[in-house]
């Protein structure tokens, strides 16, 4: 789903991971965000995602001050979930969501 945010945002951004319209139970797993700029360059988001409420699929992305840059927008984002058994799922599972970073 399209998402817009102001350049330089460092406030927490909360999301709910869903599959077929239902929240995904994230208990026992880890979540990361895969974020790429308009040129396909990977934005370093290491350590920026945490699970807020595992049973409700709620995650938090805490961007660093240099993560969201308007000059290299649009971005593409998807979350990667690795369950306790090592199985990997992506949200969305199809094309990554478009993110537009707006200049301040």
N, C-alpha and C positions, 0 to 999 in steps of 0.2 A: 504494500500500500504506500502511496506517495507520502513523504514526510518532509516538513520544512522546519529549519532551525536557523537561528542567527549565528553568524561567524563568531568564533571565540567562546561559544557557550561552554561553561564548565559545570553548570548545574546538572544534577542527576536527571537522566531521561529514562522513564520507566516504560516497559513494554510487557505484553502478555503473549506468550508463545502458544499458538493454537494449531490444531490439526483437525480438519473437517468441522470447524466451528467450535470445537471444545478445547478448553485449556489442557495443556500437556503437563502431566505430573513429572516434575524434574527431580524428584527425591533421589538422593544418592549419586547424582551426576554432576557434570560441570558444563558451564555455558561460556562461550566466547562469542565475540562479534567479528565478522569478516567484513571489513569496510574498505572499499576501493574508490579512488577518485576517478575523474573523467578520462584519464589516460590509462586507467587500469593499475595504477600504482597502489600498493597496499598501504593503508594507514595503520601505524603501529598502535594497537589497542590492547596490548599486553597488560593484563591485570585490571582492566577497566570495567569488567562485567562481574556482577554478583547476582546470586539468586536471592530474591526477597521473600517470596512465599512459594516454595517448591510445589506444593499440592495444587496451587492455582496457576502455575506456569509463569509467575511474575518474576521478571528480571530487571536489573538496573544497569544502565550504561552510564559511567561517570567519565565523560570525555576530558582529555587533557586539553590545555589551551591551544595546542597546535593541531588537534585532530580535525576540526571542522573549519576548512578554509574555503572561502567563496570563490577565489580565483581558479580553483580546480574542481568546481561543481559542474555537473551533477555527480553525486556519489552513488554507489550501489552498496546495499547492506543486507546481510543475512546473519542469523544466529546459528551457531553450531553447538549441538548438544551431544555430549558423550555420556551414555548411561553407565551405571556401575559395572555392567558386563563388557564395556568397551564398544558397544554398538553406537554408531554415529547417525544423527538425524540433523537436517537443516530446516530452518524456518525463515523465510518460506522455502519450500522444497522445490519450487519451480524457479523462475527468474528472480534474482535479488531485487529487493525493494529500492525504488529510486528515492534518493534524498537530495533535496535542494538546500544548499547553504546560502543564506542571504547575507549580503554585506550589512554591516552595522551603520 
